[in-house]
Amino acid sequence: MNYDLIVAGAGPAGLMTASVVAQAGYRVLVLEKNTSCRSPCAGYISNTINFELPDNCIIQSGIRKMRTYYPDLSYHDFQLNGFVVDRPSFDMALAVKTKELGAHIKWGSPLVDLIPGGVRYYGGKACGKIIVGADGVFSKTASLLGVDKPRVAFCAQYHLRGIEVLPGICEIFFDADYAPGGYVWIYPTGENSVKVGLGITEAGTKSPHEYLDAFISESVIAKRLNGEKTEYITGGLPVSGLRKKLCYGNILLVGDSAGMADPITGAGINNALLAGGIAGKTIINALENDDMTLLGYYEVKINRLLARPLTRSLDKRKKLDEYCTSNELLQEHLQEVWVTFRQYWE
Ligand SMILES: Cc1cc2nc3c(=O)[nH]c(=O)nc-3n(C[C@H](O)[C@H](O)[C@H](O)COP(=O)(O)OP(=O)(O)OC[C@H]3O[C@@H](n4cnc5c(N)ncnc54)[C@H](O)[C@@H]3O)c2cc1C
């Protein structure tokens, strides 16, 4: 079958792009490497999300505060409104909707090559007019295009059960001994369960797994975290900011494959959905007019919306790189590099 659009990656970016284009009646194929949705994630989403979520994927609603701890454990509270989702259920809900809108999803079918007029995937070939690389931080599409690999923060996370929870509060810990170059998060997921995870950069000398185990068993708050570990995941986040080029002829990069996660907070779901919507509309315009040069507007629109905030975060990331190896420096400069402080925005 000849497709109008082939999307690599069934995460939020790829599924949003596919659903918008399928809804307009075009033939869409989504190729997903895994046999189901399972992107690693902590799942915090702000209420500002412009997308209707099915209730069954929300595991903690009513998040109203982010508590940021300095290395000396003094803290700063910031009001926010959001919720925590179960990422596989969230992505699967999007996949079901995308399928209902007419897209064809092939699970367990990673994209392996870009060929004239289409793609090769594990198990076959498909022809398509437009290709979208929404295959995440380690994007095969981007590497086939020959673009630089992004800098990556590596993460590890447990689901802990049977522990005391601070209701409605997402906690963030900065400590060079446990999360060099990043931070530890504790997000509530129920009355007595949390996701506890961390991300680190190359400033770390141990694996994320080792740092996380150390935080849970030895840190000053270790007693609070003495629960049952029920799930363990690892993953990566792009921290080198938005890619300069997002459109390569008939190929677009969307979401983490284009560096759209925030280089400081690591949040990327909202931007992936936003960019997927914009990519989808731009693709429909190009298909309606049978003019692939119109795809270039995707890059223009994304730059207009995301270049400024992501460039600011990238500048802050460079500062955090300077401060992240010493708790004295972190204690002194945290307000400059973390989003909940006024100084970050000055
Ligand atoms: C541990 C961790 C915690 C996070 N917590 C949060 C959070 O709380 N809030 C937030 O907003 N963001 C969070 N993020 C970031 C967020 O998960 C990403 O920014 C977001 O998922 C990006 O969406 P995407 O669709 O671009 O990529 P992904 O969600 O990564 O989806 C890419 C998809 O492509 C597939 N794929 C890969 N290679 C191929 C291939 N060759 N062919 C076909 N398919 C392929 C993958 O299997 C995957 O399904 C977190 C990330 C990590 C690692």
Ligand as a Chemical Component Dictionary entry (heavy atoms), coordinates in Angstrom:
data_LIG
# 
_chem_comp.id                   LIG 
_chem_comp.type                 NON-POLYMER 
_chem_comp.pdbx_formal_charge   0 
_chem_comp.three_letter_code    LIG 
# 
loop_
_chem_comp_atom.comp_id 
_chem_comp_atom.atom_id 
_chem_comp_atom.alt_atom_id 
_chem_comp_atom.type_symbol 
_chem_comp_atom.charge 
_chem_comp_atom.model_Cartn_x 
_chem_comp_atom.model_Cartn_y 
_chem_comp_atom.model_Cartn_z 
_chem_comp_atom.pdbx_ordinal 
LIG C1  C1  C 0 12.738 8.736  33.018 1  
LIG C2  C2  C 0 12.025 9.823  32.274 2  
LIG C3  C3  C 0 11.065 10.597 32.932 3  
LIG C4  C4  C 0 10.372 11.599 32.233 4  
LIG N1  N1  N 0 9.393  12.297 32.898 5  
LIG C5  C5  C 0 8.678  13.231 32.224 6  
LIG C6  C6  C 0 7.603  13.917 32.882 7  
LIG O1  O1  O 0 7.306  13.681 34.057 8  
LIG N2  N2  N 0 6.922  14.838 32.170 9  
LIG C7  C7  C 0 7.212  15.129 30.852 10 
LIG O2  O2  O 0 6.559  15.996 30.243 11 
LIG N3  N3  N 0 8.222  14.491 30.214 12 
LIG C8  C8  C 0 8.942  13.539 30.860 13 
LIG N4  N4  N 0 9.945  12.866 30.206 14 
LIG C9  C9  C 0 10.208 13.190 28.795 15 
LIG C10 C10 C 0 9.156  12.579 27.893 16 
LIG O3  O3  O 0 9.015  11.211 28.196 17 
LIG C11 C11 C 0 9.568  12.759 26.412 18 
LIG O4  O4  O 0 9.957  14.082 26.189 19 
LIG C12 C12 C 0 8.394  12.411 25.495 20 
LIG O5  O5  O 0 8.036  11.067 25.647 21 
LIG C13 C13 C 0 8.778  12.685 24.037 22 
LIG O6  O6  O 0 7.796  12.144 23.184 23 
LIG P1  P1  P 0 8.212  11.565 21.753 24 
LIG O7  O7  O 0 6.951  11.074 21.160 25 
LIG O8  O8  O 0 9.017  12.561 21.042 26 
LIG O9  O9  O 0 9.203  10.368 22.058 27 
LIG P2  P2  P 0 8.960  8.969  22.854 28 
LIG O10 O10 O 0 7.865  9.110  23.848 29 
LIG O11 O11 O 0 10.297 8.583  23.304 30 
LIG O12 O12 O 0 8.440  8.024  21.703 31 
LIG C14 C14 C 0 9.290  7.556  20.695 32 
LIG C15 C15 C 0 8.763  6.222  20.216 33 
LIG O13 O13 O 0 9.547  5.812  19.107 34 
LIG C16 C16 C 0 9.816  4.430  19.229 35 
LIG N5  N5  N 0 11.001 4.120  18.418 36 
LIG C17 C17 C 0 12.310 4.269  18.732 37 
LIG N6  N6  N 0 13.080 3.899  17.692 38 
LIG C18 C18 C 0 12.242 3.506  16.704 39 
LIG C19 C19 C 0 12.417 3.022  15.378 40 
LIG N7  N7  N 0 13.644 2.837  14.853 41 
LIG N8  N8  N 0 11.330 2.737  14.638 42 
LIG C20 C20 C 0 10.073 2.886  15.142 43 
LIG N9  N9  N 0 9.860  3.333  16.394 44 
LIG C21 C21 C 0 10.913 3.648  17.162 45 
LIG C22 C22 C 0 9.982  4.210  20.727 46 
LIG O14 O14 O 0 9.803  2.850  21.066 47 
LIG C23 C23 C 0 8.872  5.116  21.265 48 
LIG O15 O15 O 0 7.646  4.441  21.356 49 
LIG C24 C24 C 0 10.667 11.856 30.866 50 
LIG C25 C25 C 0 11.646 11.090 30.213 51 
LIG C26 C26 C 0 12.312 10.091 30.908 52 
LIG C27 C27 C 0 13.348 9.265  30.183 53 
# 
loop_
_chem_comp_bond.comp_id 
_chem_comp_bond.atom_id_1 
_chem_comp_bond.atom_id_2 
_chem_comp_bond.value_order 
_chem_comp_bond.pdbx_ordinal 
LIG C1  C2  SING 1  
LIG C2  C3  SING 2  
LIG C2  C26 DOUB 3  
LIG C3  C4  DOUB 4  
LIG C4  N1  SING 5  
LIG C4  C24 SING 6  
LIG N1  C5  DOUB 7  
LIG C5  C6  SING 8  
LIG C5  C8  SING 9  
LIG C6  O1  DOUB 10 
LIG C6  N2  SING 11 
LIG N2  C7  SING 12 
LIG C7  O2  DOUB 13 
LIG C7  N3  SING 14 
LIG N3  C8  DOUB 15 
LIG C8  N4  SING 16 
LIG N4  C9  SING 17 
LIG N4  C24 SING 18 
LIG C9  C10 SING 19 
LIG C10 O3  SING 20 
LIG C10 C11 SING 21 
LIG C11 O4  SING 22 
LIG C11 C12 SING 23 
LIG C12 O5  SING 24 
LIG C12 C13 SING 25 
LIG C13 O6  SING 26 
LIG O6  P1  SING 27 
LIG P1  O7  DOUB 28 
LIG P1  O8  SING 29 
LIG P1  O9  SING 30 
LIG O9  P2  SING 31 
LIG P2  O10 DOUB 32 
LIG P2  O11 SING 33 
LIG P2  O12 SING 34 
LIG O12 C14 SING 35 
LIG C14 C15 SING 36 
LIG C15 O13 SING 37 
LIG C15 C23 SING 38 
LIG O13 C16 SING 39 
LIG C16 N5  SING 40 
LIG C16 C22 SING 41 
LIG N5  C17 SING 42 
LIG N5  C21 SING 43 
LIG C17 N6  DOUB 44 
LIG N6  C18 SING 45 
LIG C18 C19 SING 46 
LIG C18 C21 DOUB 47 
LIG C19 N7  SING 48 
LIG C19 N8  DOUB 49 
LIG N8  C20 SING 50 
LIG C20 N9  DOUB 51 
LIG N9  C21 SING 52 
LIG C22 O14 SING 53 
LIG C22 C23 SING 54 
LIG C23 O15 SING 55 
LIG C24 C25 DOUB 56 
LIG C25 C26 SING 57 
LIG C26 C27 SING 58 
# 
